[in-house]
Amino acid sequence: MKKIILYFQILILLLISLPSYSQNAGKDSLTIKDVIKLSVQNRPLIRQKEEEFRAAQSRVEQQRSSYMPNVEGGASYTRIGPIPAFAFFGENFELAPADNYDFHVFVHQTLYDFGKRDSQLNLVQSQIESILDNEEIIKSDLSNQAVRIFYGILFLDKSIAVKDTQSASLNEHLTITDERIKSGTATDYDVLSTKTRMTEIENEKIDLMNEKNKLAIALKELIGVERKIPVNIKGNFYLPVISSGNDSLMNIAISQRSEFKLAFDYQNTAKLQKQLIGLADRPVVSADAGYGIKNGYEPNIDAWRGNWFLGVSVGIPIFNGNLTNKRENEAEINIGIIDQRIDQLKDNVSTEIYQSLSDLKSSMLKLSTTQRQIEYAKKSLERVKAQYQSGSGTNLDVLDAETALTQARLLNIQALYKSVLGYYAVKKAAGDKIYNTQ
């Protein structure tokens, strides 16, 4: 009986822990593709743009309703007194009933407005394009933020691994030092200085771990994961080759970068606004019709009879104090302002492309030099260790050589890290949508 109870308790614990495990399983070992994908899903800013898009679609449908007739029903009751009447040959004739009823349906339809409704519809539709391009900009910013955080964590992981390698090497050196102390060829000072350097490494690791934890928290916020849930990443520094030059990248940026698309959207919207303003003084041709029933018709004023009307009208604006011309002038100025913004954007993007390519080139050169630096530092350390074991070198020489090798490895990782960020900076400058290509 006790065994049955124990098995039952274990089963309950497994069932309780199962949801937590399944939740963590989807968040472990995230690749750069996973992080970018999660960063642009269900973000508040993205959801906000989606709601704005739905609102804009609703405005488009509202504008389309202007092409449909406007139908309105009406009903009225009027009690009048005294009743208009006259006497003829001693008989009283009433001209209207005391109780007047009127039920009508009215229809108004715009027949022709010289394209006013079409221009208004185009204007509202242009706002949808602006919302979509704004959403693309947000996705681009989120995905690039994901890249920086992901590779930042990877950089810190590799830096910590370098520190671990240094600690392991110093532990081996400490063993050799202990043997030399026993043989009388070394002093306690060598052990103390080595342990001091190892303590420094531990402190440096603590700082690196703290930076990694802060980036991990930022990553959880970015991908929408509970802060208490552990998240691991997997990947390596991958560095494709950039084959395009400055001019070709600029042409690519103009054609696909969302900032340019958004600026062209604003330009198109401003032109549509000017066009709509120019149509304000055009006539509007409309038709009105109605049908209803009411009393008050001769010869039987109490009987309810059908009645109708049908008419065509033209509304012609004559003078509005030159308001239309002034509004057109303002619209033309706004178009000029947007044109200037586009020119400024081209200059900014061109500078961004040149700078990102320069940073990438510099990082790649450092990557090459740090690789040679690592080889030199390794050979130097090997010689210093051999000299120390033979008694012709000092412990300080070994510690300095270990530090030089560690520094070279860290510089190499940093150059590789900056090269990867430089590669993504070039892609961002060219307007590549990495959230679609990853």
N, C-alpha and C positions, 0 to 999 in steps of 0.2 A: 504493500500500500504506500509506503514511504517513497519507493522508487517511482511509482506512478505519479505521485504528487511532484517529485523532483523533475521528472520528464515534462510534466505539464508546465511547471514554472519556467523551464528552459525554453519551451515552445513559445510561451508568452513573451519572454525577453527577445527571442528571435523576431517575432512578429512586430514588436515595438521598434526594434532597431532597423527593420527592413526598409521603411520609407526613407530613413536618414541615409542609409547606404545607397539606395537607388538614386537619391538626390545628389549625393556626392559623386556617384559613378559618372554622371554626365558632365561633371565639372573638372575631373582629374585629367592630367596630361593633355592640356589644350595646346593645339598647334596655332601658328600665326593665322592660319585660315579660320580656325574656330573662333579665335579672339576677335578678328575683324568682323566676322559674321554676327557674333553676339553683340558687338558694340553698336551695330546699326539696327538691331531688332528691339522693338518695344521701348525705345527711349522716349522720355517725355517730350523732347523737342520734335522727334519724328512723329509721334502721335498728335502733337499740336498741329504740325503741317498737314497731316492727314485730315484732321478736323477742318482746317482752313480750306483744304481742297474740296471737301464735301460741301462746305458753306458756299464756295465759289460755284460749284455745280448747281446748287440750289438757285443762286442768283441768275445763272444762265437760263434755267428753266423759267424763272420768274420773268426774265426779259422776253423769252419766247411766247409767253402768254399775251404779250402786246399785239401779236399777230392774230389773236383770236377775238371774236366779238365780245363786247361787254354787255351782258344781259342783266336787267334789273327789274324786279317786280315791285309794284306799289299798290297800296290800298288806302282809301280814305273815306271818312264819313263826316258829313257836315250838316248841322242843324241850322237853318236860317229862319229868320223872322224879322219883320213881317214878310209874308209871302208876296212876291210881286204878282199883281192881278189887275184885271180891268172888268168893268161891267158893260154888257152889250145887250140891249133890249131886255133889260131886267135880269139878265143871267150873268153870274160872276164866273169869269174865266181866270184860272191860275196859270201863271207862266213858268213856275218852278215848283217842285215838291218841297215840302218842309224838311224831309229827310233825304239827303243826297248821298248816294253811294257811288264809288268809282274804284274799279279793279283793273289794273293795267300791267302789261309786260312791255318794257322798253329795251330796244336793242341799238347799241352804238358800235359802228365798225369804221376803223380808219381805212380808207381805200388807197390813198397814196400820200406819202410824206417825203418824197425825194430822198429816200435812203436813210432817214433818221433812225428808224428802228434797226435797220441793218448795221449802222455804225455803232449804235448802243450795244447791240449784241456782240459785235466784234470786240468792243472795248472790254466787256465783261469776260469774254473768252480769253483775252490776252492776260487777264489777271490769273487765270488758271495756270498758264505757262510760267508766270513769275513764281507762283507757289511751288510748282514742281521743281524749278531750277533752284529755288531756295532750299528745298528739301535735299537736293543733290549736294549743295554746298555743305549742309549740316552733316550728311553722311560722309563726305570727304574729310571733314574736320574730325569726326569721330573715329574714322578708320585710321587716319594718320596719328591720332592720339593713341590708338590701340597699338600701332606699330612702335611708337616711342616707348610705351610702357612695357610691351612684350620683350623687345630687344634690350631694354634697360634691365629687366629682371635677368635675362640671359647673360648680359654683360656682368652683372653682379655675381651670378652663379659661377661663372668662369673665373672671376677675380678671386672669389672665395676658394675655388679649387686650387688656384695658384698659391694662395696663402697656405692651404693644407699641404701642398707639395713642399713648400719651403719649411713648414714645421716638421714634416717627416724627414726631410734631409738634415735638419738641425738635430733631430733626435738621433739619427745615425752618427752624426758628428759628435754628439754628446757621449755616445757609447765609446767612440774612439778616444775621446778626451779622458773618460774615466779609466780606460786601460792605460793611457799614458801617465795618469796620476799615480796609478798603482806601480808603474815601472819607474816613477820618479822623474819623468821627462816633461811633466806639465804641472801646473799649480791649480789651486782652487779658483784662482781668478779666471781661468779659462772657462770653468764650469759656470761661474756666476755670470760672466759676460754673455755666455751662450744662452743661459736661462733668461737673462734680462731681454735679450733679443727675441726669444720665443714669447715672452710675455707681451712685448710690443706687438708681435704678430697677432696674438690673441685679441688685443685691444683693437687692432685694425680690422680683424674679422668681425668683432662686435659691431663696429661702425658699419661695415658692409652689410651685415645681417639686418641692421636697423633700416638701412636704406632699402634693402630688398623687401622687408616687411611693409614699409610705407608704399612702395610701388605695388605690392600685392594687394593692399587695401584699395589703392586707386584702381587697380584692374578689376577688383570685385565690384566696385561702384560702376565702372564703365560697362561691364557685361551683365550687371543686374544680379549679382550673387550675394547671398547673405554673408555678412562680414565674418561670422564665426566658422563658416564652411571653408576647409582648406582647399586651395586651388594650386595645381601644379601645371607647369608648362613644359613642353618638349619641342626641341628644334635645334637648329644650328644657324650660324651666320652664313647666309647664302647670298652671293654677290654676282648677279648677272652682269653682262657687259652692256653699257650704253653706247649704241652705235650712231645715234642721231647727233647732228651738230646744233649750234645755237639757232641758226635761221630755221632749220626744219622743225626744231622743237617749238619755236615761236609760232609757226604756222599751225602746228598740231594743237598748241594751247588755244589759239584763237578759235579753232573749229570745235574743240571738245571741252574746253574748260567752262565750268558752270558759271563762273563769275562773268565771263563774256556773254554767255547765253542770257544771264539775268540782265546784264546791261542792255543787250539788244532787245530784250522784252520791254524794259522801261522805255527804250527809244520808240519801239513800235506802239506802246500804249500812249506815249505823248503825241505821236502823229495821229493816232485814232481820236484822241481828245480834241486835237485841233480840227480834224475833219468834222467831228460832231458839232463843234462850236460853229463852224462855217455853215452848217445846215440849219442853224437856229432861225434864220430869217426866211427860210423857204416856207411856202404855203403848205397847208395840210387839208386834204380833201377827205371828208368823212360822210357817212350815211347814217341816218337815224330812222328807226321804224318802231311802231308800237301798235299793240292791239289790246282792247279791253272791253269791259261791259260796265254800263252805268245807267242810271235813270235820269229823267229830266228832259227827254226828247219829246217834242210834239208829234202826234196829237195826244198821246197817252204818256203824260210825264211821270207816272208811277211805274211804267213798264221798264224792264231792264233790256237794253239793246246793245248789240255789239258795235264797236267803232274802231277805227284804225287811222294811222297816219304814216306817211313815208316821205322822207326828205333828204336832200343832199346839200351839204354846206361846205364852204371853203373858208378857212381861216388864213388871213394874209397879214403877217407882221408888217407894220408900216414904219414905225420909228421907236427905238428904245434908247435914245440918247447915245448912240454909237457904242453901246455896250458890247455888241458882237465883235466889232473891230478891236476893241481894247482887249477882250478876252482872247482873240486870235493872236494879238501881239504877245500877250503873256505866254500863250502856248508855244509860240515860235521861240521865245526866249528859253523856255523850259527844254525844248528840243536841243537848242544850242548848248545848254548846260550839260545835258546828258552826253552830247557829242564830246564835250571836253572831258567828261568823266571817262569815257571809253578810251580817249587818247592817253589819259593819265594811267588808266588800267594797263594799257599796252606797255607803257614805260615801266610800270611796276613789275609786270610779269616778265618783261625782258631782263630787268635787273635781277629778278629772282632766279631766272634760268641761268644767267651768267654766274651768279654767286653759288648756286647749288652745284653747277658743273665744276667750278673752281674748288669748292670744298671737297667734292668727290675725288678730284684729281689729287689734291693735297693728301687726303686720307689714304689713297692708294699708294702714293709714293712713300708715306710713312709706314705703310704695311710692309712694303718691300725692305725698307731700311731696318725696321725693327726685327724682321726675320733674320737678317744678317747679324743684328745686335745680339740676338739670342744665341746664335752659333758662337760668336766671339765670347760671350759670357760663359757658355758651357765649357769651352776649352780653357778659359781662364780659371774657372772653378776647379776643373780636373787637375790642373797644374798646381794650384794652391793647396788642394787637399793632399796631393802627393808630397809636396814640400813639407806640409804640416806633419804628415805621418813619418816622414824621414827625419824630422826635427829641424829642418832648415827654414820652415815657415812659422808664422804666428797664428794664434787663434783669431786675432782681429782680421788678418788677411782672409781667412776662411769666411768669417761673418760678412765682411765687405763684399766678397765675391758672391756669396749667397744672395745678398741684398741686390747686387747688380743684376744677377740673373733673374731674380723675381721682378725687378723693375722693368727689365727688358720684356719679360712675358706680359706684364700688365700693360706696357705701352703697345705691344703687339695686339692684345685683345682690344684695347681702346681704339687703335687705328682700324681694326676690323669692324668694331661697333660703329664708329663714325662713318666708315665706308658704306655700311648697310643703310644707316640713316641718310647719308648723302644720296644713295641710290633712290631711296623712297622720296627724298626731297626733290630730286629731278623729275620723278614720275608725278609728284604733286604739282610741280611747276608746269608740267606739260598737260595737266588735266586728266591724267589716267585715273580711272575709277577703280582703285584697287579692291574695293568691296565687291566688285563684279568679276574681277580677273583672278582673285586669289583662289 
